[in-house]
Amino acid sequence: MHLPEIDKFAHLKSPIHSWDPRVKIISIFILIFSIVLVQDLKVALLGFFLATSLVFLSRIPFSFVLVHLRWVLFFVLAISAILSLTVPGSLLVRASFLGISREGVRLSLLISLRAISAALLIFPMIGTTRFNLTLKALQKIKIPERLIQLFMFTYRYIFLLMDEEKRIFIAASSRGWVKRTNFSTLRIMGNLVGMLLVRSFERTEHIRDAMLSRGYNGRLNILDEFSLSPGDFIKASLIIAGALALNLSRWM
């Protein structure tokens, strides 16, 4: 099974790639937090253009971004449809018992822009650094060790479990099992899911034994080290200034 590479384009050269991972994560996270707090539609649109600009500067192909952003877009589309139909206000369109209000459209656009902008910023924040260096940077900025390792193991092994699930259902299909809407199908699917859980538990034990045999002591030991430069602080200052500017009018 092909595993999605979160750091597929970490080898590229760009101002975002050369940024110290620690400062980059903190700065872009502040920008994400600022965009999420935006209450004005025009300011949210400005935040969207800022997020798009950072993706452009990172040189990560937009085709790659759109492929991995599609689930966010589906979620945003569903939320927008619900808000447009349920938020009370002055009606723009009315058909039978359904009505689209001006306030609902505005709120749905605001939430959509904020969600898409936050999702876009994940790509320059994480996708421009090798995954192991991202973990090292999180460790350096004092993110709890267990949370970092949970993130690491989830990213690594959830796809292996998906692969195992695929193999189990293929094996069942090769023996003549066909999915139907009846209790027999539900019973067999329950057995297959139980088998997947058992195999998952057995695999976790094998992984634990393998890690202990290689000297694992509960901490991540990554040999790469970071070094700060004046350019890192200049980039951070620009991003944080932009984040503060987005909410300046609301605070004033």
N, C-alpha and C positions, 0 to 999 in steps of 0.2 A: 504494500500500500504506500502511495506517495504521501509523504508527510509535508504539510505546509511549512515553509521555511520563513520564520519571522525575521530572520536576518539575511535574507536572500541577496539583498543589494547593499550589504554592509561594506563591500569591497570598493564601492564607487568613491569618487573624489568630489567633495562639495564642501561649502562652508559649514554645513550641518554635520558632515562626517568627521571633520577635523575638530569638532567641538568636544571638550572634555565631557565624558558621559555623565559625571556627577552633576556638573553645572547645567548641562543640557536637560536632564530629567527634572531637576528642581525648577528651572526657568519655564519649560514648556508646561509643566504641571500647574504652575501659577497662572499661566495663560489659559489653560483649560478651565481652571476654577473660576477665572474672571469671566470667561465667555458664558459659562453656565449660569452665572449670576446676572447676566444682562437682562434688562426688562424692556428695552426699547427695540423695536423691530429694525430700525435703521442701524443702530449700533450692533445688533446681532448680525446684520448683513455685512457690516464692516469687519466683524470678527471672523465671519466666513471667508472673506477675501484674504484676511491675514493668514488664516489656517491654510488656504489654498496656496498662498505665496510661499509658505514654509515648505509645503510638499514639493512645489516647483523648484525651490532652492536645493532641496535634498536630492533632486534628480532621480527619485524613485519613479518608475514609469506609471503614468496614470491608469494604464490598463491593469496593472497589478493592484493598484489602490482600489479601483472600481470593483474588481472581482471580489476582493475581501471586504468591500463595504456594502455589498448587496444586501446582506442580512439586516444591517442597520437601516438601509433604505426601505426594506419591506416593513420593518417595525415602525419606522417613522410614517410611512404611508398609511398604515392601519390606524395609528394614533391620530393622524391628521384628519382622516375620514370621520372618526368617532367624535373628535372635538368639534369639527365643522357642523355636525348634525345635532349635537347635544348642548353646546354652549348657548344660552339664551342671549338675545340681542336683536338688533335691527336686521330683518331678513333681506338677503340678497336674492335668493332663489327659493321658490316654494313649489313642491310637487306633491300633491295629495297630502298625506300626513307628515311628510318630511320637509325640513326647511334648513337652509344653510345661512347662518348668521354672519354678519360682518365681524363681530367679536370672536366668533369661533374660528373663522379663517385667519384672523390676525394671531390668535393664540396658537393655532396649529403651525403657522409659518414661523413664529418665534421659537417654539419648541423644536421644530424641524431643523432650523438653522443652528441652534445651539447644539443639538445632538450630532448633526453631521460634522460641524466644526470640531467638536471634541473628538469624534472618531477619526477625523482626518489628521489631527495633531498626534495621534498615537504612532503614525507611520514615521514622521521625522524623529520622534522621541525614542522609539525602540528599534525601528527598522534600519537605522543608519549606524548601528553599533552591533558588533558580534554579540550573540546571546550570552556567552559566558562573561563578557565584559559588562554587559548590562546588569547581570547578577552581582558582579563585583562592585559596580557603582552603587547598587541598592544596598549592598553590605556596608560600603563606605559612608553612606549618608544615614546610617543607623536604622535602616528598616529591620524589624525583627527577623532574626535568622530563620525561625521556623516558617514565617510567611514567605521568605525568599525560596526556601527549599520546597515548600508546598507549590509555589508557582513553577519551579523548575520541574518537579516530578509530574505535575499535572500536564504541563506542556509536552513532556517527553512520553508519558505512558498512556495518556487518554487516547492517543491515536493507535497505539498498540492494542488497546482494548477494543477499539472500533474494528481493527483488523481481525482480531479474534472473533468478534461477533459476526463479522462477514463470513469467516471460514465456517463457523458453526451452522449458519443458515444455508450456506452453499452445500455443506455436507448433508443437511437434512433434505434439501431439495433434490440432491442427487440420488437419494433413497426413495424418491417418489412423493415426498410431502409437498402439498400444494396449499397455499394460504386460502382459506375460505372464511366466511362469516358464520361460524358455528362454534359450539362448545369444544369440539375436538381440536380445532385449530388453536383456540385459547389455551387448552390444556397443554398441547405440544409446545406452544410458544412459552408458556410458563416453565416447562421443563428445560427448554433451551436457555432461557434467561438464568435459571438456577444453575445450569451447567457453566454458563459464562461467569457467574459470581464465584463458583468454586475454583475455576481455572484462574480467575483474577487473584483470589486469595493465595493460591499455590504459587503464582508468579511473584507476588509481593514477597513471599518468604524466600524464594530463590534470589530475588534482587537484593534483599537485606543481607543474606549470607554472602553474596558476591561483593557487596560494598564493604562489609566488615572484614572480609579476607584481604581487601585492598587498603586497609588502614583507615576506613571512615570513622571519624570520631564525633560526628554531629555538626561539624562546621565545613563550609565550603573553602577549599584551599585552591585559589586561583593565583598563579604566579605573576600575571601581568600587573604592572603598576601604572598609576596615572601621574601626569605632571601638568600643572596649571600654567597658562600663559596669559599675557594681557589681552589677547584676542578673545579668550574665553569669557573674561569679565565684560568686555565691550559687547559681545553678542548677548550675554545675559542681561546687561543693562538695557539694551534695546528691546528685548522681549518683555522684560518686566515693566518697562515704561509703557509699552503698548498695552499690556494687560491692565495697568492702572488707568490709562487713558480711556479704556472702554467703559469703565464704571465711574469716571471722574464726574460726569454730569449728574449722575444719580446721587453721588455722595454730596455734591455741592447743593 
